[in-house]
Amino acid sequence: MTSRLPVASAATLAGTIVAAYLMAITGAAIVPGLAAAIGLLAGLVLQRSIRLGDPRPAAMTVTVWCGLVAAGLVLLMRLTWPALLPPGGASDLTHHLMLVDVLERSRHLVDGASEAALGEMAHYTPGLHLLIVVAGALAGIDAYRVVYPVLAVTVALKAGVVVLIAAELLNGSRSRVPIALAAVGLVLFAPMAYSVDGFLRAGFLAQVASELFVVAGWWGLANWWSSRAPAWMAFTGLMGAATFLTWPIWVGPLVVAAAVSLLSARELSSTARVRAAVFGFGPVAVVAVLHLSAHAAWLGLAGTSGAVPLLAPGPLGWLFIALACAGAVIGWRQPPARPTLWFAAALVAQALALYALARMRGAETPYMAMKMLYLGVYPAAVLGILGIDAIARRFPSGVSWAVLLVVCGIGVGHARSTVVPPPVVDVSLHDAGKWAREHLEARCVDYIVENADQAYWLHLAVLGQPRSSPRTADIDHYTANRAAGRWVEGGALPYAVAFRALLPGEVVRDAKVLKEVGDAVVIERVGVACPSAIGD
């Protein structure tokens, strides 16, 4: 049971990322149109290579998939309509937007020499950022404007792929469609920190986008296990390469599950085994070697500390965990579920290894180990539906639709408790800041905006100032009143990007307006020079 449309969708996005990266790693400028064309070609080739099984379940599944993806995309877009700007304003969001800005302006990859300006983002895998730059160029708008739509597409597609995996495991069940759809509702049973907040609040952009590719690779592996078709392993390999280029930490469970699957397929000839290994591991190995040869410092991130929520599942979460455990027991007796179990086991093993590494390096919190919980939600949900299906089989078929309504209803109700924070990113401020960057000395520009997160975003992602500087560190103590007070007292820098509504009357009276964009202005204190040793 399969469908070519989901294959083409995921492969086109993944192919675009890989094409843009390979183009840029040679030192050539990124050509967005060419990268997108190569990505589309990869999607079409894989789409035509995938063999369909029974066309009737395939048609039914693609209808369900299209409806789910479309509905998910509409709901996600409504959350931030009409601005469609990424919500929240955590520092991670600004750091990602910094790299997007550099790639958009230069059309070249950054190198280790950029570490003073970009911090750890100088060594970050740029997969999502390249995709955003390509999408922005094709749409003819600034790349930061497509960040949220691109992420929304990946989240909607990921939900669709989760249903496809669940449907594959339920092949032959009379309740396959409603129970498979319940997998999406079951994801929402997990703590919101892991299923929703990474996207809507924490600014984990690359991590969230990479979840699409690793889940799609897991789906491809499940289909290869059932069919042994080389095209499915090629699809899995492409997803693995895109996973590495977007958020490398996720690729381990996929690679391990693929290796165990290959070793367990004993009926394969040596030639078929080697071919499958080349298709499945070759793309990941190529991009990993290319990136780590220039950015080996990225490996240091695996043992770092960071802010990540601890596991606090609550009553719904404990039900979620219980269903997943029951599904794992049931799935072990079902051969189609083996790749999913290997994927889940590899995920747990990697989390334990990362935890041990963090402790050995003296990290205060096992950051990357805890991050594995974000990915663990998806195999747990798929295994959980096996437990639900085992119960639903004991009742008339109509009960499965009632189960779907109950599970999704509770899940959606749980998700609605999460409040979407207002975006720190602002179009007027961005355009005003962009003008200041092009026409003024950026280090001499102050900010009179709503909060420290907004000042941090303007300073780094719009004005392009270095992260490693005293002035960047000073933004941690930023307040709008303090910034405006410097202008009133005469101790300010000669220029400022500001919300007009936040400017005191004394500032409006004495300052010269250089540029006005919507609610934002660029102002100058006439006769004030920029200090020669300001400390960027």
Buried (B, 14 or more C-beta within 10 A) or exposed (E): BBBBBBBBBBBBBBBBBBBBBBBBBEEEEBBBEBBBBBBBBBBBBBBEBBEEBEEEBBEBBBEBBBEBBEEBBEEBBEEBEEBBBBBBBBBBBBBBBBBBBBBBEEBEBBEEEBBEBBBBBBBBBBBBBBBBBBBBBBEEEBBBBBBBBBBBBBBBBBBBBBBBBBBBBBBEBBBBBBBBBBBBBBBBBBBBBBBBBBBBBBBBBBBBBBBBBBBBBBBBBBBBBBBBBBBBBBBBBBBBBBBBBBBBBBBBBBBBBBBBBBEEBEEBEEEBBEBBBBBBBBBBBBBBEBBBEBBEEBEEBBBBBBEBBEEEBEEBBEBBBEBBBBBBEBBEEBEBBBBBBBBBBBBEBBBEBBBEBBEEEEBEBBBBBBBBBBBBBBBBBBBBBBBBBBBBBEEEEEBBBEBBEEBBEBBEEBBEEBEEBBBBBBBBBBBBBBBBBEEBEBBBBBBBBBEBBBBBBBBBBBBBBBBEBEBBEEBEEBEBEEBBBBBBEEEBBBBBBBBBEBBEEEBBEEBEEBBBBEBBBBBBBEEBEEEEEEEB
